[in-house]
Structures are given as C-alpha cells and as structure tokens.
Amino acid sequence: MADLLLYDDWIDFHLIGVNSIYSTSTQFIFHLNSTFDTHFQRIKDLDIWLDDHTYYFETYEWLDEANKIDYHIIKNIPNQSNSQKNEVDLTNLFKESIILVPNYKDCNYIVKISGWEDDLQNLSLPFTEKDFIKVIKKTEIDLISTADRLVF
C-alpha cells in the first residue's frame, strides 16, 4: 500500500500576515524594496479556484540568495475573478469577500517564507514594522486551515 503524504510533508513554509497602509501592491512593494533593500519582483498571479470562480491574487517574489530563503508576498484579497471580468453580478456585493488566508483577515498581505528551518518565533524577517507597515502577525502554520492554497 502506498504511503499517504502527511500535512507536514508538503507544507514546508511559514506564513506571516502584514497589514500595510498601502492597499495597492505596487506602492507597498516599492516602499518595502526602497526602505529595507529587499528585491521583490512581480511574478505570475496566484490563481485559486473557489466557488466555481477563479480568483487571482497578486504575487511578488524575492530569493534572498545570501540566506537561501525564498520570500513570496501575496495580496490577501483577489483582483477580479474570471467571472467578474465578463459580467456584473450584483449578488457578489452581498457575499462575504474572498480572503486567501482567513487567519489573517486583518492583514492585506501574506508573506510566504520557504527555506527557514527553525521555528516561526525565531524567524527574522528582512523588514520590520514601520510607518507604512502597521502590523506583522505570526501564526503557526498548523493553525492555518487554508495553508494548502499556498503550495506552489
């Protein structure tokens, strides 16, 4: 009989929530890169299929080669879904908005960190709370039920 993959076998990253005064990703990334000397660059949007719609989440990546850590910043709310691009659906106005990681519903960005071997509490981010970063929130990955959405 084949072994089943366990949750810990494919969730090999940490997630951090960030609340910024910038709701526009390009402004947030620009200030992050210029303030902290990071090098985030826009990559293909993360597309997630939920409730018969595809939602697109803006995604940025930076590979910190010196520390061998791969960072992704993903906007926690999507751009327009494929159905929203083609038609106006007023019923969506009354639905609860789609959030990529509900554990971080008070954060407008998610930072996915791969390559960090130690526990989350000892994780040192390449940026800190600043005038444009209001909150940095850490939650253990085992407590995030939607972490599998970020396996890529």
N, C-alpha and C positions, 0 to 999 in steps of 0.2 A: 504494500500500500504506500502511496506517495505521501511524503510529509507535507502538511499544510504550512503555508507561510504564516508566521506569527506577526502580530502588530509591530513588535519591536524590530522585526527583520526588515521591514520596508519603510518605517518611519525613523529615518536616521538623520533627523534635523531638529532644530529648535525653532519656535515661533515667538516673536516678540510683537506686541502691539505698540503703535506710535500714533499719538494724536498731535497733529500739527495745525498751526493757524492757516496753513495753505491747503485748500481743498483741491487746487489744481496741481496735479502731479509734477508738471514741468517746473513750476515755481518751487515746490518742495525739494525736488532733486537738485535744481540749480543751487539753492541755498545750502543744501547738505554738502554738495561737492565743493562749493567755494569756501564754506566755513570750516569743514573738517578734513579737507584734502582727500575725500573719497573720490571714486571714479565710476559712479553708477551710470549706466547707459541703457537706453530704451531697447527692449527686445520684443519679440512677438507677444501679444496679449495672451494671458491665460484664459482659455475658453472652457467653461463649465456648463454641462447640460443639466438643467434643473426645471422641473415642472413644464416639460415639453417646450422649453426655450433654451437657446444657447446664450449665455451671458459672457461678456468679455471684460476682463479685469486688466487694467494697465499694469505692466510688469517692467522692472528695471533690474539689471544685474551688475555686480562688481565682483571679480575674482581677486581677492587680496592674496597675491602670489607669495608675498613675504611670510604670511602666516598660514598659507594654504587653507583659507576659509573662503567659501563661496556665499555671497550675500545676494538675496533677491528682495526687492521691495515691491509689494503688490498692493494696489489700491483695494481697500476692503469693500467698496461698493462698485458695481459694474458700470461700464459705459452702456450704451443701448444694446439690448439683446437683438437677435436676428429678427424677431417678430416686431419689435418696436421700430426698427428701421423701415419696415414696409407698410405699417399701418398704425393708426392711432387707436389704442384700446383704452377707453376710459375706465374700465374695470380695474386696470392696474393702479389707478390713482388711490383706490381704497384698500389695496392689498398691502400687507407689511412688506417693506422694501427688502430686497435680496442683500444679504451680507455674507461675504465669503467665509469669515470666521466669527460666528456669533459671540464667542467668548470675549471677543474684542470689539463689541458693538459700539463702544465709546471711542474707538480708535479709527482713524481714517486710513491708516496704512498698516500692513503686516510685513514684518521683516522675517524672512526665512533664512536660517543660518545652517549651512552644511559644512562639515569638516571639523566642527568643535566637538572634542571628545569628552570633556568634563561636564559636570552638571550645570544646569542653567543658572544657578545662583552665582557661580564664579565666572560667568560669561562677561567678557569685557567688550562692549560694542565700540565701533570706531567713531561713535558720536554720543553726545550726552544731551540732557535737557538743556534747552537754550531758549532765547526769546521766541523763536519760531517753532520749537518743539515743546509742547505743554506737558505731555505725559509719555513715559516709556513704561510699559506694563509687561511683566514676565509671568507666564503661566506654564506649568509643567505640561509637556506635550501629551501625557497620558490623560489629562483632564479636558483635552480639546477633541470633541467627538467628530469634528469635520476636518481633522488634520489630513485625512486621506485625499482630500481635494487638492492638496498641495504636493502630491507625489508626482514629480516630473524630473 
